[in-house]
Amino acid sequence: MADKNILSQIDIEEEIRKAEFEGRETNFRGKVLSSLSLSERTIDTGLDLSGAVILGSVSFEGTTIKGNLNFNQAIIRESFYFGSAVLNGDLNLKGTVVKGVINLVGAKIKGNLNFEELKVTGFLSLAKTQVGRDVNLQGIKVNDSYHSGLIVKGDVYLREAVINGSFQLNNSFVEGSLDMLRAFIGSDVDLTGVNIQEFLVLKETDIKGELNLTKAKYKELVK
């Protein structure tokens, strides 16, 4: 028998439909969801999952969201996938815990991306992601993941990303590498006090503002 306190896909769809009709954000604040799969569709409002617990994975593959997407202080027990999705507002995962990888490959985020103090087990990918404003990854922790003897390195990928504003990774811990190959950053890059266990890749990176590496630690700089 299903636990009545865990929202099913039917419950989730009903709240989205109501929110769109009433012209408000969805309210999943503090709720428990079995999983969240909203792929290949258009959602005419923002989604608020502050403090929610998602027992499975989250997928917005190829989806357009006409508002903000808020997972602040949420717990996601598996991976978070936002590949090839479009977000008209801000993407917020401040203080969020994700027990799997985060993959935003090819996504378009028109506002800010705020992942301050995020904890990820596995990689964080912003490869080929376009962000209209700033990216805040300060104080994040990206750890290696272990599955059946396999290691998923705790890398942060920004390969060919386009960030029109600033990029902050200050005071963060990255168990793998930070790969910014051919990334474009329209303003400053702050890597103050970052601890990167493997490589810092700045090969063909186009930074329009200042690059701050004060007290940054890494095994090797690749330029």
C-alpha positions in Angstrom: 0.0 0.0 0.0 1.3 3.5 -0.9 2.2 5.8 1.9 -0.4 8.6 1.9 2.3 11.1 3.0 4.4 10.5 -0.1 3.2 12.4 -3.1 2.6 10.2 -6.2 3.0 11.3 -9.8 -0.8 11.9 -9.9 -0.6 14.2 -6.9 2.3 16.1 -8.5 0.5 16.6 -11.8 -2.6 17.8 -10.0 -0.7 20.5 -8.1 1.1 21.6 -11.2 -2.3 21.9 -13.1 -3.8 23.9 -10.2 -0.8 26.2 -10.0 -0.8 26.9 -13.7 -4.6 27.6 -13.6 -4.3 29.9 -10.6 -1.2 31.7 -11.9 1.0 30.9 -9.0 4.1 28.8 -8.3 3.6 25.2 -7.4 3.9 24.5 -3.7 5.8 21.3 -2.8 7.6 23.0 0.1 8.6 20.4 2.8 6.8 17.6 0.9 8.0 14.0 0.4 8.0 12.9 -3.3 8.7 9.4 -4.5 10.5 10.9 -7.5 10.1 13.8 -9.9 10.0 13.1 -13.6 8.8 16.0 -15.7 10.6 15.5 -19.0 9.9 16.8 -22.5 7.1 19.3 -21.7 6.3 22.9 -21.0 5.3 24.0 -17.4 3.8 27.5 -17.4 4.8 28.4 -13.8 7.7 28.1 -11.4 8.2 25.1 -9.1 9.0 25.5 -5.3 10.4 22.4 -3.7 12.2 24.2 -0.7 12.9 21.6 2.0 11.3 18.8 0.0 12.7 15.2 0.1 12.8 13.3 -3.2 13.3 9.6 -2.6 14.3 8.9 -6.1 15.7 10.9 -9.0 14.7 14.2 -10.5 14.5 14.7 -14.3 13.5 17.7 -16.3 15.1 16.5 -19.6 14.1 18.8 -22.5 11.5 20.6 -20.4 10.7 24.3 -20.5 9.8 26.0 -17.1 8.3 29.5 -17.3 9.5 30.6 -13.8 12.0 29.8 -11.1 13.0 26.3 -10.0 13.7 26.2 -6.3 15.2 23.2 -4.4 16.8 25.2 -1.5 17.5 22.9 1.5 16.0 19.9 -0.3 17.3 16.4 -0.1 17.5 14.4 -3.4 18.3 10.7 -2.8 19.4 10.0 -6.4 20.5 12.1 -9.4 19.3 15.5 -10.7 19.0 15.8 -14.5 18.3 19.1 -16.3 19.8 18.3 -19.6 18.7 20.3 -22.7 16.0 22.0 -20.5 15.1 25.7 -20.6 14.4 27.8 -17.4 13.0 31.3 -17.7 14.0 32.3 -14.1 16.6 31.3 -11.5 17.8 27.8 -10.5 18.2 27.5 -6.8 19.8 24.6 -5.0 21.2 26.5 -2.0 22.1 24.1 0.8 20.7 21.1 -1.1 22.0 17.6 -0.6 22.1 15.4 -3.8 23.1 11.8 -3.3 23.9 11.3 -7.0 25.2 13.4 -9.9 23.9 16.7 -11.1 23.8 17.0 -14.9 22.8 20.2 -16.7 24.4 19.5 -20.0 23.1 21.8 -22.7 20.6 23.6 -20.5 19.6 27.2 -20.8 19.0 29.2 -17.6 17.9 32.8 -18.2 18.4 34.0 -14.7 21.0 33.1 -11.9 22.2 29.7 -10.9 22.7 29.5 -7.1 24.1 26.3 -5.7 25.8 27.9 -2.6 26.7 25.2 0.0 25.4 22.4 -2.2 26.6 18.9 -1.4 26.9 16.4 -4.3 28.0 12.8 -4.4 29.4 12.3 -7.9 30.0 14.9 -10.6 28.4 18.3 -11.2 28.2 19.1 -14.9 27.4 22.5 -16.4 29.0 21.4 -19.7 27.5 23.4 -22.7 25.1 25.1 -20.2 24.1 28.7 -20.9 23.4 30.9 -17.9 22.1 34.5 -18.5 23.4 35.9 -15.2 25.6 34.7 -12.4 26.7 31.3 -11.2 27.3 30.9 -7.4 28.9 27.7 -6.3 30.6 29.0 -3.2 31.0 26.7 -0.3 29.9 23.6 -2.3 31.3 20.0 -1.7 31.6 17.6 -4.6 32.7 14.2 -3.4 33.5 11.0 -5.3 30.8 8.4 -5.5 31.2 4.6 -5.1 28.9 2.1 -6.8 29.6 -1.7 -6.9 33.4 -1.1 -7.0 33.1 1.7 -9.6 34.2 5.2 -8.7 32.4 8.3 -10.1 34.9 11.1 -9.7 33.7 14.3 -7.9 34.5 16.5 -10.9 33.0 19.9 -11.8 32.6 20.3 -15.6 32.1 23.7 -17.3 33.4 22.6 -20.7 32.0 25.0 -23.3 29.7 26.6 -20.8 28.6 30.2 -21.4 28.1 32.2 -18.2 27.2 35.8 -19.0 27.8 37.0 -15.4 30.3 36.0 -12.7 31.4 32.6 -11.6 32.1 31.9 -7.9 33.6 28.6 -6.5 35.3 30.2 -3.5 35.8 28.2 -0.4 34.6 25.0 -2.1 35.9 21.4 -2.0 36.1 19.4 -5.3 37.4 15.8 -4.8 38.1 15.5 -8.6 39.0 18.2 -11.2 37.5 21.5 -12.2 37.4 21.5 -16.0 36.7 24.8 -17.7 37.9 23.9 -21.1 36.7 26.5 -23.7 34.2 28.0 -21.2 33.1 31.7 -21.5 32.7 33.8 -18.4 31.4 37.3 -19.0 32.6 38.8 -15.7 34.9 37.8 -12.7 35.9 34.2 -11.7 36.4 33.8 -7.9 38.3 30.6 -6.9 39.6 32.1 -3.6 40.3 29.3 -1.1 39.0 26.5 -3.4 40.4 23.0 -2.7 40.6 21.0 -5.9 42.1 17.5 -5.3 43.0 16.9 -9.0 43.4 19.3 -11.9 42.3 22.9 -12.6 41.8 23.1 -16.4 41.7 26.7 -17.8 42.7 25.7 -21.3 41.1 28.1 -23.9 38.9 29.6 -21.1 37.6 33.1 -22.0 37.3 35.1 -18.8 36.2 38.8 -19.4 36.7 39.9 -15.8 39.3 39.2 -13.1 40.5 35.6 -12.2 41.2 35.3 -8.4 43.2 32.3 -7.3 44.2 33.5 -3.9 44.8 30.6 -1.6 43.4 28.2 -4.2 44.7 24.6 -4.0 45.0 22.1 -6.9 47.3 19.3 -8.0 48.1 20.9 -11.3 47.0 23.9 -13.5 46.4 23.0 -17.1 46.4 26.1 -19.4 
